[in-house]
Amino acid sequence: MKSCGGSEAVYGLGFVGAAVYYIQHAATFWDGAVGVFKAAVWPAFLVHRLLGFLGM
């Protein structure tokens, strides 16, 4: 199987960026822990908001 690997790099950079953002804005340890989880699923949040914006 051949893999280009471009999408994994974009997702990885997005994960790191989101994790840094959520951890910087965390007031408590548990806010930071939830932020790491949110960073792992940020594409789902993005698609949900986009579909809501488009009225679908």
Phi, psi and omega in degrees: 000138179255135180231134179281320176085001181291320182290327178294323179293319179295316178297318180297316177294322177296320178297313181297315180297317179293320179298316178298316180299309183294322180290323178295328183265006180279136179269331181230172177300317183291328173298321177292321179295318177294326178298323177294320176297315178299323179296328180288332184246022183301329178298326179295319176298318181298312181294320179299314179293321180296315179293324175295321178296321180281353178076031182260000000 
